[in-house]
Amino acid sequence: MEFEPVIGLEIHAQLLTDSKIFCGCSTRFGAPPNTHTCPVCLGMPGVLPVLNRKVVEYTIKMALATNCRINRENGFARKNYFYPDLPKGYQISQYAHPLAEEGWVDVETQEEKKRIGIIRIHMEEDAGKLIHDEHFPSSYVDLNRTGVPLMEIVSAPDIRSAEEAAAYLRRLHEILVYLEICDGNMEEGSFRCDANVSLRPRGREEFGIRTELKNMNSFRNVQRALEYEIKRQQYVLEAGGEVVQETRLWDDAQGVTLPMRSKEEAHDYRYFPDPDLVTIAVSETWVEEIRRGMPELPLEKRERFRREYGIPVYDAGVLTASRALADYYEEVARLCGLPKIASNWVMGDILRFLNEDKRDIKDCPIPASSLAEMIRLIEEGVISGKMAKEISEEMYRTGKTPQVIIEEKGLLQISDAGALIPLIEKVMADNPSQLGQYRGGKDKLFGFFVGQVMKATQGKANPQLINDLLRKMLAG
C-alpha cells in the first residue's frame, strides 16, 4: 500500500520588542538567570498585565504578509496547566478569538510550487526555562523568558513531504526577518518549530494517527526529523502495527526520533477569557497605517530584481536572502550603473569575505559607495580585474576607499599605448626563438608574450590593450 504523509507545523516566533508582552521587563537574551523579572511576569497576587502595543502591531504585520483575515475584535484567554517554569499556573494566550486566521503562503520545491494554508496566527506569552543538572537529580528554573512575547503560526495540514515542510519553514522565517519583527535565531530559541505528522493510504481523506515532533533547532533538522518519522511510521504500518499518538524528540546525534511522552488524548487546558485583559479592537485605520509601512517582501523583491536589473533567478535569490543584503546590492548597482557586475562582486568577494569572518552584511567594512567606485574604475580601464581583487581585499581589511589604496600602492593601470610599445618591443627582442616559432604558426605562444609583458609592467598593463598591440606587432 502506498502511503501519503500529512504534515502540519506550529511555529513560535519571539517578537523583537524591547520589553515583555504584559510588563516592562527586558527581553534581552543571555542575562543572568532571574534578573529580567518583576511581580507581573512572576504572577504575584494582585498584579495586572498591560498589553504591549508593539506585539499587536507586529502580529498584524505578519498577518498582512501571509494573506490572513484580521479579526477586528480578538482577545486573550488563560491556558491552564502546571509546570515548574510557569509561575502563574496558566499561560496567557489567544484561543477562541485569535488575531488572524485563514491565510496562506506559496512555497517552491524541486518538485512543484504549492500554496500552504495558515489556520491562525495568535499572540501569547512564553514560559520560563528549566536547566537540568547533568551531575545531580535536580533542575533549576530561569524565569527571564517568562512573559516574552510570542507569535504562534499554525499551518493547515497541507504539507505532503519533508521538503515542503522545510520550504514552508524557510519562507515564514524569511518573512519574519524581512519585517524585522523576529531575529529568526533558532539556536537561541527565538524561532521554534513543532511538527505534527501522520500517514494515510494515498487517496483516502481521513487522517491517520499523528505524532508530534519537538527539539528541532535548524531547517536541516526539521527536514531530517520528518523524513525519519515518515519512514518509521511507514515501517510500522506495513508491518501491520498501529502508530501511537505521542510526542517524540529528535535526536540529532543518532538521527532518530525517540518517545518523549504519550499523548492519547488532547489536553484539557480549561481555557477561559482572561478577566484582566480587555478585548482588542483592531480598526481599519490602524491596519491600513501598518500596511503602508510594510517593506517590500522577499518574493516581490526577487521578481523586481530580475525585472529591473536583468539578473538571473539564482542571483536574485542570493541577493534577497536578507533585507540588508538586498539594500546593499541595490545601492551598489544604482551607484555604478552595472547591475550584473555589481551582482558578481557582491555574491563573490563580498559574501566570501563576510562568510570567512562570520560577519553580517550590516557589519561589512566596504561601503556600497566604495564597491561601486571600484567597479567604475575597472570599467573605465583605470585598474584591471586582477588589481581589483587586491584592492577589494585591502578595502575589506582597512575600510579605505579604492582611490586611496590605488595611490598608496601605485596600482594605476597602464592604458597608454605609447608607454607599452617600447616594452613589447623589448620582450620580442629578448625572446627571438619564441618570436620565430609564433610567426611560424605556433599561435599558442601568444599567451607567453602576454605574460611577459604583464610581468614587465608588474601586472599594471591594460590586458585588452596589450592583446591588441601584441597581435599587430607580432604579425610583423
C-alpha positions as CSV (number, residue, x, y, z in Angstrom):
1,M,0.0,0.0,0.0
2,E,1.3,3.5,-0.9
3,F,1.1,6.0,2.0
4,E,0.9,9.7,1.9
5,P,2.3,12.0,4.7
6,V,0.1,14.7,6.2
7,I,2.2,17.3,8.0
8,G,1.3,20.5,9.9
9,L,3.7,22.9,11.5
10,E,3.3,25.0,14.6
11,I,5.9,27.8,14.7
12,H,6.6,30.1,17.6
13,A,8.4,33.3,16.8
14,Q,9.8,35.5,19.6
15,L,8.9,39.1,18.7
16,L,11.6,41.8,18.6
17,T,10.2,44.1,21.3
18,D,12.4,45.7,24.0
19,S,10.0,44.7,26.7
20,K,7.8,41.7,27.5
21,I,4.2,41.3,26.4
22,F,2.5,42.3,29.7
23,C,5.2,44.1,31.7
24,G,8.2,46.4,31.2
25,C,10.9,43.7,31.8
26,S,13.7,43.4,29.2
27,T,13.6,40.6,26.6
28,R,17.3,40.7,26.1
29,F,18.8,37.2,25.7
30,G,21.7,35.9,27.8
31,A,21.2,37.8,31.0
32,P,22.0,36.2,34.4
33,P,19.1,33.9,35.5
34,N,16.0,35.5,37.0
35,T,17.3,39.1,36.6
36,H,14.7,40.1,34.0
37,T,11.6,39.5,36.1
38,C,9.1,41.5,38.1
39,P,5.8,40.8,40.1
40,V,3.8,40.9,36.8
41,C,5.7,38.2,34.9
42,L,6.2,36.2,38.1
43,G,2.5,36.1,38.6
44,M,2.4,37.6,42.1
45,P,-1.0,38.2,43.7
46,G,-2.7,41.4,42.9
47,V,-0.8,42.4,39.8
48,L,-2.4,43.4,36.5
49,P,-1.0,42.7,33.0
50,V,-0.8,45.6,30.5
51,L,-0.6,44.7,26.8
52,N,2.4,45.8,24.8
53,R,1.0,47.6,21.7
54,K,4.1,46.6,19.6
55,V,3.2,43.0,20.0
56,V,-0.2,43.5,18.3
57,E,1.4,45.7,15.6
58,Y,4.0,43.1,14.7
59,T,1.4,40.3,14.6
60,I,-0.8,42.4,12.3
61,K,2.3,42.9,10.0
62,M,2.8,39.1,9.8
63,A,-0.9,38.6,9.2
64,L,-0.8,41.0,6.2
65,A,2.3,39.4,4.9
66,T,0.7,36.0,4.9
67,N,-2.7,37.0,3.4
68,C,-4.6,36.4,6.6
69,R,-8.0,37.7,7.6
70,I,-7.5,40.0,10.6
71,N,-10.2,39.8,13.2
72,R,-11.4,43.2,14.2
73,E,-12.1,42.0,17.7
74,N,-9.9,39.5,19.4
75,G,-8.9,38.7,22.9
76,F,-6.8,36.7,25.4
77,A,-7.6,33.6,27.4
78,R,-5.9,31.7,30.2
79,K,-4.5,28.4,29.2
80,N,-4.3,26.4,32.4
81,Y,-1.6,23.8,33.0
82,F,1.1,23.3,35.7
83,Y,4.8,23.2,35.1
84,P,7.8,24.4,37.2
85,D,8.7,27.2,34.7
86,L,5.1,28.5,34.5
87,P,4.9,30.7,37.7
88,K,1.2,31.7,37.4
89,G,0.0,28.1,36.7
90,Y,-1.5,29.4,33.4
91,Q,-0.3,30.9,30.2
92,I,-2.0,34.0,28.7
93,S,-2.7,33.1,25.1
94,Q,-5.3,33.5,22.4
95,Y,-7.8,30.7,21.8
96,A,-11.3,31.2,20.6
97,H,-10.6,34.7,19.2
98,P,-7.1,34.9,17.6
99,L,-5.9,38.0,15.9
100,A,-5.7,36.4,12.4
101,E,-7.0,33.4,10.5
102,E,-7.3,31.8,7.1
103,G,-4.0,32.9,5.4
104,W,-1.5,31.3,3.1
105,V,2.0,31.4,1.6
106,D,3.4,30.0,-1.6
107,V,6.4,27.7,-1.4
108,E,8.6,26.2,-4.1
109,T,10.4,22.8,-4.0
110,Q,12.3,20.9,-6.6
111,E,9.0,19.1,-7.5
112,E,6.5,22.0,-7.6
113,K,5.1,25.3,-6.5
114,K,2.5,24.9,-3.8
115,R,0.2,27.0,-1.6
116,I,0.2,26.2,2.1
117,G,-2.7,27.3,4.2
118,I,-2.3,29.0,7.6
119,I,-5.1,28.3,10.1
120,R,-4.4,31.0,12.6
121,I,-1.8,33.5,13.9
122,H,-2.1,34.4,17.5
123,M,-0.2,36.1,20.3
124,E,0.9,34.6,23.6
125,E,3.5,34.8,26.4
126,D,6.4,32.5,26.6
127,A,7.1,30.2,29.6
128,G,10.4,30.1,31.5
129,K,13.3,27.7,31.1
130,L,14.4,24.6,33.1
131,I,18.1,24.0,33.3
132,H,18.9,20.4,34.2
133,D,21.9,19.5,36.2
134,E,24.0,16.7,34.5
135,H,25.5,15.5,37.7
136,F,22.7,15.7,40.2
137,P,19.0,14.8,40.0
138,S,17.8,18.4,40.2
139,S,16.7,21.2,37.8
140,Y,17.0,24.9,38.1
141,V,14.4,27.4,36.9
142,D,15.2,30.6,35.0
143,L,12.2,32.8,34.6
144,N,13.8,35.5,32.4
145,R,11.9,34.2,29.4
146,T,8.6,34.2,31.2
147,G,6.3,36.8,29.5
148,V,8.5,37.2,26.4
149,P,6.1,37.9,23.5
150,L,5.5,35.1,21.1
151,M,3.6,34.8,17.8
152,E,2.3,31.3,17.1
153,I,1.7,30.4,13.4
154,V,-0.3,27.3,12.8
155,S,-0.3,25.8,9.4
156,A,-3.1,23.8,7.8
157,P,-2.3,20.1,7.3
158,D,-1.4,20.8,3.6
159,I,2.2,19.7,3.7
160,R,2.9,16.4,2.0
161,S,6.7,16.0,2.3
162,A,9.7,16.9,4.5
163,E,11.0,19.0,1.6
164,E,7.7,21.0,1.5
165,A,7.9,21.5,5.3
166,A,11.4,22.9,5.1
167,A,10.4,25.2,2.3
168,Y,7.4,26.5,4.2
169,L,9.5,27.0,7.3
170,R,12.2,28.9,5.4
171,R,9.5,31.1,3.8
172,L,8.0,32.1,7.1
173,H,11.4,32.6,8.6
174,E,12.4,34.9,5.7
175,I,9.2,37.0,6.0
176,L,9.6,37.4,9.8
177,V,13.2,38.6,9.4
178,Y,12.4,40.9,6.5
179,L,9.6,42.5,8.5
180,E,12.2,43.0,11.3
181,I,9.8,41.6,13.9
182,C,11.8,38.4,14.8
183,D,15.6,37.8,14.6
184,G,14.9,34.2,13.5
185,N,17.7,32.8,15.7
186,M,16.8,29.1,16.1
187,E,19.8,28.3,18.3
188,E,18.6,30.9,20.9
189,G,15.0,29.7,20.6
190,S,13.6,32.8,19.1
191,F,12.3,30.8,16.1
192,R,11.0,27.3,17.1
193,C,9.0,24.7,15.3
194,D,6.9,21.7,16.3
195,A,5.6,19.3,13.7
196,N,2.6,17.0,13.6
197,V,3.0,14.1,11.1
198,S,0.8,11.2,10.2
199,L,0.4,8.8,7.3
200,R,-2.7,7.7,5.4
201,P,-3.2,5.4,2.4
202,R,-2.9,7.6,-0.7
203,G,-6.3,8.7,-1.9
204,R,-8.0,8.5,1.5
205,E,-9.5,11.6,3.0
206,E,-9.3,10.6,6.7
207,F,-6.2,11.4,8.6
208,G,-4.0,8.8,10.2
209,I,-2.8,8.8,13.9
210,R,-0.3,11.6,14.3
211,T,2.8,12.1,16.3
212,E,4.2,15.4,17.5
213,L,7.9,16.1,16.9
214,K,9.9,18.5,19.1
215,N,13.6,19.6,19.6
216,M,14.3,20.5,16.0
217,N,16.6,23.6,16.1
218,S,17.5,24.0,12.4
219,F,15.9,23.8,9.0
220,R,18.0,20.8,8.2
221,N,16.9,19.0,11.4
222,V,13.3,19.7,10.7
223,Q,13.6,18.0,7.3
224,R,15.7,15.1,8.6
225,A,13.3,14.5,11.6
226,L,10.3,14.4,9.3
227,E,12.0,12.1,6.8
228,Y,12.9,9.7,9.6
229,E,9.4,9.8,11.2
230,I,7.7,9.3,7.8
231,K,9.8,6.2,7.2
232,R,9.3,5.0,10.8
233,Q,5.5,5.2,10.6
234,Q,5.5,3.6,7.2
235,Y,7.5,0.7,8.6
236,V,5.1,0.3,11.5
237,L,2.0,0.3,9.2
238,E,3.5,-2.0,6.6
239,A,4.3,-4.5,9.4
240,G,0.6,-4.5,10.4
241,G,1.2,-2.3,13.6
242,E,-0.5,0.9,14.7
243,V,1.1,4.3,15.1
244,V,0.8,5.5,18.7
245,Q,-0.3,9.1,19.3
246,E,2.7,10.5,21.2
247,T,5.2,13.3,21.4
248,R,8.7,12.4,20.1
249,L,12.0,14.2,20.4
250,W,14.5,14.5,17.5
251,D,18.0,13.1,18.5
252,D,20.3,14.9,16.1
253,A,23.4,12.8,17.1
254,Q,21.6,9.4,16.3
255,G,19.4,10.8,13.5
256,V,16.3,9.3,15.0
257,T,13.1,10.4,16.8
258,L,12.6,9.0,20.3
259,P,9.5,8.8,22.5
260,M,9.1,11.6,25.0
261,R,5.5,11.1,26.4
262,S,2.3,9.5,25.3
263,K,-0.5,11.8,24.2
264,E,-3.5,9.6,24.0
265,E,-6.0,12.4,24.4
266,A,-5.9,16.1,23.9
267,H,-5.0,18.2,27.0
268,D,-7.9,19.9,28.7
269,Y,-6.4,23.3,29.2
270,R,-9.7,24.7,30.6
271,Y,-9.4,27.9,28.6
272,F,-11.5,30.9,29.7
273,P,-11.3,34.6,28.8
274,D,-8.6,36.5,30.8
275,P,-10.6,38.8,33.2
276,D,-7.7,41.2,33.5
277,L,-7.4,42.0,29.7
278,V,-10.0,43.8,27.6
279,T,-11.0,42.8,24.1
280,I,-8.5,44.1,21.5
281,A,-10.3,46.3,18.9
282,V,-8.3,46.5,15.6
283,S,-9.5,49.4,13.5
284,E,-9.3,49.5,9.7
285,T,-7.4,52.8,10.1
286,W,-4.7,51.1,12.2
287,V,-4.4,48.1,9.8
288,E,-4.0,50.5,6.8
289,E,-1.4,52.5,8.6
290,I,0.6,49.4,9.3
291,R,0.1,48.2,5.7
292,R,1.5,51.5,4.4
293,G,4.6,51.0,6.5
294,M,5.3,47.4,5.3
295,P,8.6,46.8,3.5
296,E,8.8,45.0,0.1
297,L,8.6,41.3,0.8
298,P,11.2,38.8,-0.4
299,L,9.2,37.2,-3.3
300,E,8.2,40.7,-4.6
301,K,11.8,41.9,-4.3
302,R,13.2,38.9,-6.2
303,E,10.8,39.5,-9.1
304,R,11.6,43.2,-9.2
305,F,15.4,42.5,-9.2
306,R,15.0,40.2,-12.1
307,R,12.8,42.7,-14.0
308,E,14.7,45.9,-13.2
309,Y,18.3,44.7,-13.1
310,G,18.1,41.8,-15.6
311,I,19.9,39.4,-13.3
312,P,19.4,35.6,-13.3
313,V,16.9,33.9,-11.0
314,Y,19.9,32.5,-9.0
315,D,21.4,35.9,-8.4
316,A,18.1,37.4,-7.4
317,G,17.6,34.6,-4.8
318,V,21.0,35.0,-3.3
319,L,20.9,38.8,-3.2
320,T,17.5,38.9,-1.5
321,A,18.4,36.3,1.2
322,S,18.2,39.2,3.7
323,R,16.8,42.7,3.5
324,A,20.2,44.2,4.4
325,L,22.0,42.3,1.7
326,A,19.3,43.4,-0.9
327,D,19.7,47.0,0.2
328,Y,23.5,46.8,-0.1
329,Y,23.3,45.3,-3.6
330,E,20.8,47.9,-4.8
331,E,22.9,50.7,-3.6
332,V,26.0,49.3,-5.4
333,A,24.0,48.7,-8.6
334,R,22.5,52.2,-8.5
335,L,25.8,54.0,-8.0
336,C,27.9,52.0,-10.6
337,G,25.1,51.5,-13.1
338,L,26.2,48.0,-13.9
339,P,23.8,45.6,-12.1
340,K,25.2,42.3,-13.3
341,I,28.8,43.2,-12.5
342,A,27.6,44.5,-9.1
343,S,25.8,41.2,-8.5
344,N,29.0,39.2,-9.3
345,W,31.1,41.2,-6.9
346,V,28.6,41.2,-4.0
347,M,27.8,37.4,-4.4
348,G,31.5,36.6,-4.9
349,D,34.2,38.5,-3.0
350,I,31.9,40.4,-0.6
351,L,30.0,37.4,0.7
352,R,33.2,35.3,0.7
353,F,34.9,37.9,3.0
354,L,31.9,38.0,5.3
355,N,31.4,34.3,5.4
356,E,35.1,33.7,6.3
357,D,34.8,36.1,9.2
358,K,31.2,35.0,10.1
359,R,30.0,38.6,9.8
360,D,26.7,40.0,8.6
361,I,26.4,42.4,5.7
362,K,25.4,45.1,8.1
363,D,28.9,45.0,9.5
364,C,30.6,45.0,6.1
365,P,33.6,47.4,6.2
366,I,33.3,48.0,2.5
367,P,30.6,50.7,2.0
368,A,28.4,50.2,-1.1
369,S,29.8,53.5,-2.4
370,S,33.4,52.2,-2.3
371,L,32.5,48.9,-4.1
372,A,30.6,50.9,-6.8
373,E,33.6,53.2,-7.2
374,M,35.9,50.2,-7.7
375,I,33.6,48.7,-10.3
376,R,33.5,52.0,-12.2
377,L,37.4,52.2,-12.2
378,I,37.5,48.7,-13.7
379,E,35.1,49.6,-16.5
380,E,37.0,52.9,-17.2
381,G,40.2,50.9,-17.6
382,V,41.9,52.7,-14.6
383,I,42.5,49.3,-12.9
384,S,42.4,45.7,-14.0
385,G,40.3,42.9,-12.7
386,K,43.4,41.4,-11.0
387,M,44.2,44.8,-9.4
388,A,40.6,45.0,-8.2
389,K,40.9,41.7,-6.3
390,E,43.9,43.1,-4.4
391,I,42.1,46.4,-3.8
392,S,38.9,44.8,-2.6
393,E,40.9,42.8,0.0
394,E,42.6,45.9,1.2
395,M,39.3,47.8,1.4
396,Y,37.8,45.0,3.5
397,R,40.9,45.0,5.8
398,T,41.2,48.7,6.2
399,G,38.0,50.4,5.2
400,K,39.9,52.7,2.8
401,T,38.4,53.9,-0.5
402,P,39.7,52.4,-3.8
403,Q,41.3,55.7,-4.8
404,V,43.3,55.9,-1.6
405,I,44.5,52.3,-1.9
406,I,45.4,52.9,-5.6
407,E,47.5,55.9,-4.7
408,E,49.2,54.3,-1.8
409,K,50.1,51.1,-3.7
410,G,50.7,52.6,-7.1
411,L,48.2,50.4,-8.7
412,L,47.1,52.6,-11.7
413,Q,46.7,50.6,-14.8
414,I,48.9,51.5,-17.8
415,S,46.5,52.2,-20.6
416,D,48.9,54.4,-22.7
417,A,49.9,52.6,-25.9
418,G,53.0,54.9,-26.2
419,A,54.2,53.6,-22.8
420,L,53.6,49.9,-23.7
421,I,55.0,49.7,-27.2
422,P,58.7,50.0,-26.1
423,L,58.1,47.3,-23.5
424,I,56.6,45.0,-26.1
425,E,59.5,45.6,-28.5
426,K,61.9,44.7,-25.7
427,V,60.0,41.5,-24.9
428,M,60.1,40.5,-28.6
429,A,63.8,41.2,-28.8
430,D,64.6,39.3,-25.7
431,N,62.7,36.2,-26.9
432,P,63.8,35.7,-30.6
433,S,63.2,31.9,-30.5
434,Q,59.6,32.2,-29.3
435,L,59.0,35.0,-31.8
436,G,60.2,32.9,-34.7
437,Q,58.0,29.9,-33.6
438,Y,55.0,32.2,-33.2
439,R,55.4,33.7,-36.7
440,G,55.9,30.1,-37.9
441,G,52.4,29.3,-36.9
442,K,52.7,28.3,-33.2
443,D,49.8,30.5,-32.1
444,K,49.7,29.2,-28.6
445,L,52.8,31.2,-27.8
446,F,50.7,34.4,-27.8
447,G,49.9,33.8,-24.2
448,F,53.6,33.6,-23.4
449,F,54.1,37.1,-24.8
450,V,51.1,38.4,-22.9
451,G,52.6,37.0,-19.7
452,Q,56.0,38.5,-20.4
453,V,54.6,42.0,-21.0
454,M,52.4,41.7,-17.8
455,K,55.5,40.7,-15.9
456,A,57.5,43.6,-17.2
457,T,54.7,46.0,-16.1
458,Q,54.2,44.2,-12.7
459,G,50.6,43.4,-13.8
460,K,49.6,47.0,-14.3
461,A,49.1,47.0,-18.1
462,N,45.6,47.1,-19.5
463,P,45.1,43.5,-20.7
464,Q,42.9,44.4,-23.7
465,L,45.4,47.0,-24.9
466,I,48.3,44.5,-24.6
467,N,46.3,42.0,-26.6
468,D,45.6,44.5,-29.4
469,L,49.1,45.8,-29.6
470,L,50.7,42.3,-29.5
471,R,48.6,41.0,-32.3
472,K,49.7,43.9,-34.5
473,M,53.4,43.8,-33.6
474,L,53.9,40.0,-33.5
475,A,52.3,39.8,-37.0
476,G,55.4,41.8,-38.2
